[in-house]
Amino acid sequence: MTVTTPKRPARPFGFRDKIGYMFGDFGNDFTFLLQAMFFTLFYTNVVGIQAAHVGTLLLVARIVDGFTDVGMGILIDRLPLKPGSDKFRRWIKLIAIPVTVASALMYMSFVADFNSYGMKIVWMCATYFLWGSLCYTAINIPYGSMASVISDNPDDRAQLSVWRSTGGTLAQLIIMSVLPLIVFVTNEAGVSVMSGPRMTYAAIVCSILAVVCYTICYKLSTERITAAESSSNPVSIGTMLKTVLTNRALLGLIAAALLLLVASLFLGQMVSYLFLNWFGNGKIVSAANMAGLIPALSLIVLAPLAAKRFGKAEVGATAMFVGGAILIVMWVAKIQNASVWIVGYALAMFCISTFNYLVWAFITDVIDYQEVRTGNRDDATVYSVYSWARKLGQALAGGLTGFALTGIGYDSVIATKGLEQSESVVNSIYTLANLVPGIGCVLVALALMFLYPLKRNAVAKNVEFLRAKRAGTESHSIEN
């Protein structure tokens, strides 16, 4: 027999939920984007680790995350709840401080003074696994899953996705625009380099700000949707995972997300190398990142309107194709003027941000699709598989960056001494910063067009089906 837990009385969905959910990703990205943008550069240029070794760590960590992410999702879905308690919010309160402390530990500049290269590797690996595979997993899985229980309205969910991405954009403005002004300095030889001690202080400040953001998220967010539970014959973990891993919509979204993260994070990491070497001034990274981020704030209004009019998948595919085309044209043009390149970069980033602003609403549609297919929502498990795929994309981007730099002959020893790379390496850095992410963006568009089935009409039908199901279930439960 199916037993439905009544929805708890709650205020209507509104602006408070949007702000609360926004601050959750604001907090996440104070550690996630910090790692994505500066981790490889810190360990190659400050600590002196070979780029290939950093890349290997990121790839191995994603294998570990395959177990920790999905394990966390299963734990959340199967952990008993007391009547009236929240399924997801409690984890944000519990893990906020551990994840931020772990993040700060990754950027301790005294590691560069270790006499043993092996000890440097140990510190890098231990702190990264502590942050990424354990603490970040334990807070990001419940946070991301929570959107599906804040509201069941597709337009509300699109708003949550947009506001979540706005939180990420605000974090990017600080991490990608302000931090370069702080952590990059010019040495005695006139070469732009990263300062280890400044990076340490910056990481600590980011951790403190992340705790503040998580606290606001916890205070302002409200869980409204309580899924029905089976009182007997619960589905086994193996069966649940099988249904999740055969979810066509999830697999299509994973393909698009993997390509998106490889393209966007690879571009984000290469921008620092591009301005340090091709343009010869690391501080210009701030101007470039601001140009790429500030216009995206208009998507708070534009993205939900476009999604409602044309559909999320349709808008995302178009934007990514245009963004990819812009980056490929920039590669062909071999732009020498930093200002001109920044204009092209800003246009490409606006296109990428259009998809990024909507992507979190995709996963709530996928969770609905899972319930339509199987009768079970499995919110956290579905999200955990998706989260792991995103981490894999992050790792592939980090690994690709490390291996690509090694492949073109980039010398981290020369970098730590503040010397210039060879001309062939500099030219190759320009190619890596433009052509690779450009191709990646085009592949994202193709994945959304041909692999992801939840276009506008399909989403509407699923929402209508689930509302009718819940209305019938609630009525049946009251009669019995």
N, C-alpha and C positions, 0 to 999 in steps of 0.2 A: 504494500500500500504506500502511496506517496503522501508524505506529510509536508505541508508548506508552512514555513515560519512566517508569520504576518510581518509586513513591513513596519518598521518602527516609525512612530510619528516624527516627522522632520519638516523643517522649513522648506519652502519651494526652492528648486535650483535657481541660483542667481549669481550675482557679481562676486559675492564672497567666495563661492566655490572656485570661480575662475582665478581669483587672486591667490587663494590657498594652493591650488594645484600648480599655478605658475611658480610659486616660490619653491615647490618641491624640486622642479628641474633646475631652478636657479641654484639650489643647494647641490644637487647632483653634479652639475657642470663645473662647480668650483673645484671638484676633484677629477671628474672625468675628462673635461676639456684640458685641464692643466696637464694631465698625463698625455693626452693625445697630441697636444701642441709642443710640449717642452721636455717630456721624459727622454725621448731619444736624443735630442740635442744636448740635454744636461749630461747624460752619461757618456756621449761621444766626445763632446767639446770641453767639459769640465772635469769629469772623473777619468776620462781617457779609456773608456771601454770601446772595443772594436764594434763598428756598426753591425756587423753580421752577428755578433754575440747578443746584442740588444734585440735584434730581429728574431733570433732563435728563442729567447726568453718569451717574447710576446706570442709566438706561435705555440710553444709548449703550454703556456698558461691557458690558452683557449681550449686545449684538450682537457685540462683540469676543470675549467669552467663548464664544460659540457656536463660534468657530474654535479658540480656545486649548484649551478643555476637550476637545472631540472630537479635536483634534490630539494632545493629551497621551494620551488613551485609545488612539488608534491607535499612537502611538509605543511605549507600554508593551506592547501586545499583539504588536507586530511586532519589537521590539528583541530580537536574539538573546541567549540566556542561556548562560552557562557551566554545565556540568554541576554540579548541586548548589547553584547560586546561587538566591537569592530573587528573585521577579519584582517584588514590591512593596515589601518592607521597605527596600531600599537607597535608595529615593527619600526616605523619611522622614529618614534620616541625612543625605542630601545637601542637602535644602531647608530643614531646621529653622531654621537661623540666618537665611538670606536672607528668609524669609517674616516672621519676627518683627521684623527690622530695618525692613522695608518698612512693617509695621503701625505701628510707633512713629513713623515719619516723617510719617504722616498727621495727627498731633495736635500738631504743633509750634506753640506759642502765639505765637511771634514772627511768624508769618504775618499775624496781625491788625495788625501794625505796618507792613506793606507799604503804601507810598503809592499804588500802582497797584492798582485793582480787578482789572485784567486779570492781574497777577502773582499775585494771590490765587487766581484761577481756575486759572492754569497750575499752581501748586503743588498745589492740591487734585486736579486731574485727573491730573497726573504721578504723584503718590504713590499715588493710588487704583489706577491701571492697573498700576503696579509690584506693588502688593500683591495685588489681586484677580485680574487677568487673567493674570498671570504666576506669581508665587510661590505664591499660595494654590492655584491650579490644579495646580501641579506637586507639591504635597504632598497635597492632598485627594483627587485622583483615585486614586492608588495606595493611600492609606489606606482609602478607602471600598471599593475593589475587593477588598482583602485579606481581607475577611470570608468571601468565597466559597471561599477556599482554606485557611482555618484549620480548617474542618470541613464535611462534607457532610450532617450531621445537622440536620434542621429545628429540633429542640429546642435544639441547641447554638447554632444561628444566632439563634434568638429570644433566647437568653441573651446572645449577643454584642451584639445590637441593644439590649437592655435596659441592659447595662453601658456601651455606647457612650453611650446617652442619659443614663445616670447621670453620666458624665464631663461631658457638656454641662450637666447640672443643677448640678453642683458649680461649674463655671465661671460659670453664671448667678448662683449665690448670691454669688459674689465681685463679678461685674461689675454685676449688677442690684441687689444689696442693700448691698454694702459701698461700692462706688464712689460712689453718690449721696451718701453721708455725707461723702465726701472732696471731690468736685468741685463740689457745690452749696453756695453760701454766701449769706448775707444781706447786701445792700449797705447803704450809709448811709441809703438811702430806705426800708429795711425790706422790700425786694423780694428774693425768692429768685432767684438767678442762677447760671450756671455759671462757675467760675473757669478761665480758660485755662491758666495755669501748673500748676494742680493736675491738670488733665486731661492735660497733657503728662507729668508725673511718673507718673501712674496708668498711662498707656499704656506707658511704658518698663518699669514693674514687671510689667505683664501680659505683655510680650514675654519678659522673663527667665523668668517662670513657665512660659510656653509651651515654651521650649527644654527645660526640665527635664522637662516632661510628654512631649514627643516622644522624649526619650532613654529614658525608662522604657518607652514603647510599643515602641520598637525593641528593647530588651533582652529584654522578656518575651514578645513575640508569636512564634508559630511558623507557618510556611506548611507545610501537609501535602498538599494536593491538587495534583497536577501533571497538567494536561490533556494529552490526546493531541495530537500534531502531525502534520500531513500532510507526507510527504517529497517530494511532487511535486504540481504543479498547485495551488498555494496560491490561496485565494479572493482576488479582487481587492478593493482597498479600497472601490471603488464598490459591489460586490456585497455586501460585509460591511455597509456602512452601510445599504443598502437593506433587508437582512434585519432589522437592528436597528430601523430606523425604521418597519417594518411589524409590529413586535412589539406585538400588541394589549395584552398585560399591561403593557408598558412605557408605552404611550400612556395607558392608564387610570391608571397610577400617577403619571405626569407631571401629568395633569389634577388629581388629588387633591393632589399635592405643591405645585403652583402655587397652588392655592386655599388650602391650609394655610399656606404661607409668607406669602402676602399677608395672610391674616387674622391670624396670630399675630404676625408682625413689625410689621405696621401697628399692632396693639394695643400691642405692646411699645414702639414709638416714641411713640405717642400718650399713654402713661401719664405720661411726664415732662411733656408739655405740659398734661395734665389736672390734675396735682397742682400745677404751677406756677401755673396760671391758674384752674381751677375751685375747687380747694381752697386755693390760695394758699400752699402750702408744699412745695417740692421735696424736702425731706428725708424726707417721708412715703413717697416712692417706695421707699425701702429696706424699710419695713414691708410695703408692698403686695407687693413682689417676693418677700420672704421667705415671706409667706403663700401666694403662688402657687407657690413652688418646693419648700419643705420637705415638704409632704404628698406630692409626687410621688415622693419617695425610696422610699415604700412600694411603688411600682410595680416595684422591683427584684424583689420577690416576686410581687406581684399580676398584673403584665402577662403574664409567661410562663405562669402558671397559667391565666389567662383565655384566652390564645391557644391553649394546648393543648386546652382544653375546648371552646371555641366557634369558634376560627379567628381568625387575625389580622385579616383584612378585616372579618369580622363584628363583632369587638370595636371596631375602629377606627371603623366607621361609626356604631355606637350612641353611642360616647363623643362624637364630634364633633357629632352631632345634639343631644345634651343640652347640651353646652357652648354651642352657638350659641343655643339657646333661653334659657339663663340670661342671656347678654349682651343679647339683645333685650328681655327682661323688665326688665333694669337700665336700658336706654335709656328704656323707657316710664315707669319709676318716677321718673326724674330725681332720683336720690339726692343729698341735700345733706350727709349725714354721711359723713365719710371712712372711718370704721370699718365702717359698714354696706356701703359700696361695696367695701371690701377683702374682706369675707366673700364677696360674690358673685363677685368677681374670682378669689378662691382656688378656688372651686368650678368656675368655668369653666376655669381653668388646669389643674386636675387632669384634667378631661376632655380638653383639648387634649394634655396630657402623655401620656395613655394611648396615643393614636395615635403621638405623637412617640417614645415609648419602643419601639414596635414597628416603626416605619417602615423602619429599616435592614435588618430581616429581610425586608421586602417585596422589596427590590431583589435579594437573593440568590435568592429564589423566581423573580424575573423572569429572572435569569441562567440558572437551571436550565431555565426555559421556553424560553429562546433556544436552549439546547443540544438540547432535545427537538425543537424545530422544524427546526433547521438542521444539527445535528451539530457545531456549533462553539459554544464558550462565549462567546468575545469579552467576557470579564469586564470589562476596563478600558474598552472601547468602549461597552458597555451602560451602565456606571456613569457614564462621562463625559457621555453624553447626558442621563442622569438628573440628574447634578450641574449641568449647564448649566441644566436646567429649574428646579432649585432656586435657582440664582443669578438666573435670570430672575424667579422669585417674589420673591426678596429685592429685586431692583431695582424690580419693580412696586410692592412695599410701600414702598420708599424714595421712588420717584417719586410714588406715590399720596399719600404723606404730604406731600411738598413741594408738589405741585399742589393738594391739598385745602386745605392751610394757606393757600396763596396765594388759592385760590378763596373762602375765607371771610373774606379780608381781614386775615390775620395779618401783622403788620408787624415784620420782623426788626430794623429800625432802632430801633423802640420797645423791642424786647427787649434789644438791646445796651446801651441807656441805662438798663435796669432799670425801665422804666415799665410800667404795666398796660395790657393790651389792652382794647378796647371790650367792652361787655356782650354784644353780638350775636356777637362773635368767641368769647367765652368759652362761650356757650351752644352754638355750633356745634362747638367742641372737644369738648364732652361727647357730642354726637351722633356725631362721628367716632370717638371712643374706645370706643363701645359698639355702635352699630347696624351699622357697616360690618364689623367683625370677626365680629359675631354672624351676619350673613347669610353671610359667607365660610365659617364653620364648618358651617352647614347645607348649603352647596353641596359641601363636602368629603365629607360623609356621603352625599350623593346620587351623587357621582362614584364612591365606593367600592362603593355598592350596584349601580349600573347600568353602569358603564364598566369596572371592574376585574374580570377573569374568574377570578383565582386565589383562589377561596374554599378552604375547608379541604380538601374532598375532592379538588379538582384538584391542590393542592400535594402531597398524599400520593401520588397516582398518578404525578406527575412524578418524585418522589424514588425511588419503587420502580422506575420505568423506567430511570433513570440508574444506579442501583446494579446492576441486571441488566446494563446495557450495559457498565459498567466491568468487571464480573466477567468477562463474555464477552470483552471486548477484551484484558484482561490475560492470560486463558487462551490466546487466539489468538496473542498476541504471544510468549508463552513457547514455544508449539509451533513457531513459525516462527523 
